[in-house]
Amino acid sequence: MTNDKFQMTNDKLEKEIKSLVAKVIKIPEEKIDLKANLFTDLGVDSLLGVEIFAALDQKYHIDIPEDKLREIQTLEDVINLVRQLKK
Amino acid sequence: MNQDTSAYWRKILKLDEPLSPDPLAEYRSWHGYLRSFFYFLFKVLSVMFFPIQARGMENVPKCPPFILASNHLSVADYPSVVAKLPNEIRDHLHALATKHFYDNPGARFFMKIGSNIIRIDTVEDFFPALRAAACVLRAGAPIFIAPEGTRSETGELLPFKVGVGILAVELNIPVVPVYIHGTFEIIPAGAGMFKPGKISVIYGRPIDPATYIEKKKTVQAYDVYKEFTEELRSRILELSKLPY
């Protein structure tokens, strides 16, 4: 894959995940910063965190272990996690 | 588009995995042999110092599994809720107890006499307890939950944790709303000794999760669990307004 195509795929994934998370946590996409803490800044509790995983599981058919919930803090972490699991 | 995200929740609760041959063995202990004696003493004390009036007992299903969910005011709540229930239900009921109490040897001793206990860590990791509760319900036993997660220090009903909604909706289990009056006055959180008074326990009509299960087809699972939990809270609030 060329660098441009790789970048495009990454951007698309990032956009898709941002939109999906926004929908789950019911906050407009434009208000979600990649580096904002989901739990302290965006009011996500651990059960809503599970719902984010559930939505990702449904969309990308990836098996996300629940203990990964302790490792993610930001939307960026979520995106990186999906990238890792999609490989 | 199908919004049903419950497949992941089912995976977390291990609902599609087979049960062990005796899934309830983990919660049984020798303490159970003292249970009848414990409730006999509790009844004697209650007759003398805090008479318990129970209403709506016909709303408690005859056949488990079901969930009893009540407000939480005092350590006397659980024994008050089960005091008038048939021994068969009382002895099979499993109660969720926070690690704060469970990890205290003295409190654990009495809790295990009073009920079959599932330890729950509401702060760091409540999934093991949620899985354990799901397993107990799948094995056909009833469960007692205080969805506030802690005793109310003011007597007011606190917000509810969503766990009860997850269990009810994913396992299709009816939930009996229960309101307890009076235990806050008799022995509130932090009190060392009880005061005489009167306790009233009201069992409301069970909430059938069927409509919520249907709703999951179009609404994300978490919102459905939350909505169910809100209905439960409203129903307990309604019971709280009935004459004491």
Interface residues (C-beta under 8 A of the other chain):
Chain A: V24 S46 L47 L48 V50 E51 F53 A54 A55 D57 Q58 I64 E66
Chain B: D4 T5 S6 A7 Y8 W9 K11 I12 F126 F127 V162 G163 I166 Q220 A221 Y222 Y225
